[in-house]
Amino acid sequence: MDLRLAGKRALVTGSSSGIGEAIVKLLAAEGVVVVVHGRNESRANAVAEAIRAGGGKAELALGDLTTDAGADAVAAAALAGGPLDILVNNAGVFNNVGVVGFLSWTEATAADWAQIYNSNVISGVRMIQRLVPQMRERHWGRVIQIGGGLSQQPQAGGPDYNASLAARHNFAVSLARELKDTGVTSNVVSPGAILAEATRPMFTHLAQVHGWGETWEEIEYNATQNIAPNDVGRFGRPEEIAAAVAYLASPIADYVSGATIRVDGGTIRSVI
């Protein structure tokens, strides 16, 4: 199916690994000129080089989106090659404690809440403020937030992280209302538990703690049952999130506004 994306330009924040990397690679395969973003130059450049080696077009934008100066630098680099048609706000942090799980209500300090909100919410707002005005002027654009199921069905652990995802979902819908009749849409892709570079160490650690198996096949099945029970019986893959993003980024999704596409194997149980 032709998504009619050839010739578009896209910035995907946090695209030097994981879900973001899968998104830029799929968009590039569809003919999009992608801007790979990250804070580590060698990692971001490796992704861009891999895209170019496969015949795609990739540029680089380096910077820390948790600061205004960093966001200014990323926006300037992303626009240097021409106007942007697509912004995917993917950058953010998974949690504050690495491989051992989420902070609890008693562990998460006010500073932890502020830090994760800045990383997961304000960073996206900064890029919207810098890039969406020129989309409005050109009367076409796509803004896509990467959210998550914990925004709708939060657990006890990681209240700061859960709330940051909920904020992403909320402001995406608010932005859609703001962009009414402009030709620019705002939507959300909401992943379930995804097996990526950042999450595999945590799943492996929890498997050791709880005795979920020795082989990765055993670990994934048992971890899925305990962490994110779903109808498919496994974790998602970054490429599956990228496919939903590519659809929303395309002209064929013109009639989709303020929507959430859940890619979670059926983890979130809702008829709405």
N, C-alpha and C positions, 0 to 999 in steps of 0.2 A: 504494500500500500504506500502510495506517495503521500507523505505528510506535508508536502509543499513548503519545506523549510530551507531548501537550497538558497544560499545567498544571504540568509538572515545572520545577524550577529548576536552572540549571547555571552553574558558573563555569568559564570557559576561560582559563587563564593565557596571557599573551602573545598576546592576541587583537586587538591594534590594527592588525595587518597580516598578510599571508601566510596560512599554513595556519590559524592561530588565527582570523583574521578570517573565513575561509571556513567554519570550524566554527560560530562563533556565528551567522552569517547563516543557515546551513542549519538549525540547531537552532531558531532563532527562527521560521523558516518552518514548522517542524513544531509550533509552539505552545508551545515552551519559553520561559520567562522567563530570558533570558541575562544574565549579569554579564560585561561586557567589561572585561578587565584590561590594563593597560599602565603604563609609567612616564611616558609623555608624554600629558598631559591632552588636548591638542588632537587628537592622533591617535586616542586611545581614544574621545573624545567624538564624533568624526566617524563612527566605526563605529557607535556607539550611536544616533546621530541617523539614520543611513541605515536602520538596522533599524526604528526607530520610524516613519520616513517610509513604510516598506513595510507598516506595520500590525502589526509585531512589538513585543514588550516587551523593553526593554533597560535595565539598570542599569550603574553604573560602579564599579570598584574600582581605585584607583591605588596603586602601591607597588612597591618594589624587593624582589623575593623572595630576593635574595642576603643579606639581613640578617633577623634575627629580628624587629626592629621593623617592617620593611617587610612581612613576612609577617603579623604581627599586624594591621597596618592593613588589608591586603587581606582577610583573613579576616573582620574586623569589618564592613567595608563590604559584603562578599558576603552576610553573614548578616543584615544590617540589614533586608532586605526579607522575610526568612523563611528557613526551613531549606533547605539545598541537597540536591538529589537526585543531582547529577552533578558530578564534578570531572574536568576534562580537564587534565592536566599537559602543556602544550605549550611553555611559556616556556623559553628557553635560548638559547645562542649557537651559531652555526654553526661558526665558527672564530675564531682569534685574530688574523688578518692581513688581513681585508677581502677585496679582490677578487683577490689574487694567489695564492690557494691555501692549502693546509694547512701548518702548521709541520711540519718534519721532526723525526726523533729527535734530531738534533744541534742543532736550533734551539729546541725546546720545553724550557723550564726547569721546574724543580720548581714555581715560582710559577705558570707557565702551566697546569700540570696541576691545581694546587689551585684556580685561578680557574675553569677550565672545569668542574671537578667540582662546585664550589659552585653555578655557574650552571645546570648541566644535571641535576644529581642532587640535591644538598641542597635546592635550591629546591622540588623536588617533594616531598621528604620533609617539609619544613616545612608544606606545605599539607595533606598527608595527616594529619599529626599534629594539625593544628588543625580539620580538617573531617570526617574519617572517624568519630571517636567519636560524633558526633551522628547520622550515618547508621546506625551500629550500633544506637543506641538506638531508631531508628525502624524498624529491620529491613528497610531497603531503601536501595540506593544503587549508584552506578556510579563506579568510578575507572578512568580510561583514561590510559595513558602514551603519548605520541608518541615512538616509538623510531626505528629506522632499520636498513637492511640492513648497514651497516658494523659493527654490533654482532656480526653472525654471520660476516661475511667481511671482516675489516679489511684495509686496504691499508697500505702502508709509511708514507705520509704521514698526518699528523694522528693520531698514536697517542693523544694526550690526548683528542681528540674521539671516536675510535672507542671508547675505553674508557668514556667517559661514557655513550655509547649502550648499551653492554653492561650497564652498571650499571642503567640504567633498565629494561631487559628483565628483569634478574635480580630486582630488588626488586619488580617487578610480580607475578612468580610467587610470591615469598615472601609478599607481601601477600595474594594469593589464598588461600594455605594458612592464613594467620592469620585470614582472614575466613570460613572454613568455617562453614556453617550459620547465617550471620548475615543472609542476604538481600542482602548487599553483595558485588559482584563486582569483580575487578581484572583488566584485560586490557591488551594493547598493540596499537596500530596502528603498523605499520612501513613508512614511506614509502620509496620509492626516490628517485632524483634528481627533485626537484620544481622546476618553473619558477615561482618566486615572486619577490617584490620583492627579497628578500635574496640570492637566488642568481643572478639574471639578470646583474648586473654581472660576477660571476666568470666565468660562461660566455662572456660577450662578450669579456672580457679574454683568456681562454684561446684563443678563436677568432682573435683578432688575433695572438697569439703563434705559433700553430700553423698559421695560414692555413686555417681551416676554412670560409671562405666570406664573402660580403659581405651577402647577404640573411639575415633571421632564419631562414627555412626551411632554408637551407643550413647555417647555424650550428647550429641545433637538431639536425638529422639527424647531422651530423658529430661534434658534441659528444657526442651520445648514444652513437654507436659507440665513441668513445674513452674516455668517462668511465663510462657505465653501460649497456653493451650489454644489450638486452632483446628480448623477443619482439614488442613493439609498435612499436619504432623511434622513440620520442619520449620526452620527459620527461613526468612526471605533472603534473597540475594540482592546486592546493589543494582544489578542489571534490571531487576524487576521494578525497582523504584524509578530507574532511568526511563523505562518504557512509558510509565504514566506521565512523567515530566515531558517527554517528547510529544505526547498527544496534546497536553494542555498548552504547550508552547507553539503548536502548529495553527495555521489558519483554519483547519477543519474544526477547531474547538472554539470558534467565534461565539457560539451560543452558550458557553459555559462561563458563569460568573459567580464569584463568591462561593464556590463549591469546594467540597473536600472529597478527594478520591482516596479511599482507604486501600492500601496494599498490605494486608496483614494476615492473609490466610483465613480470615474470619474470626480473628481474636476478639475484636470489638463486636459485641452482640447487640445490634440495634436494627430496628426496622425503618429508621429515619435516615 
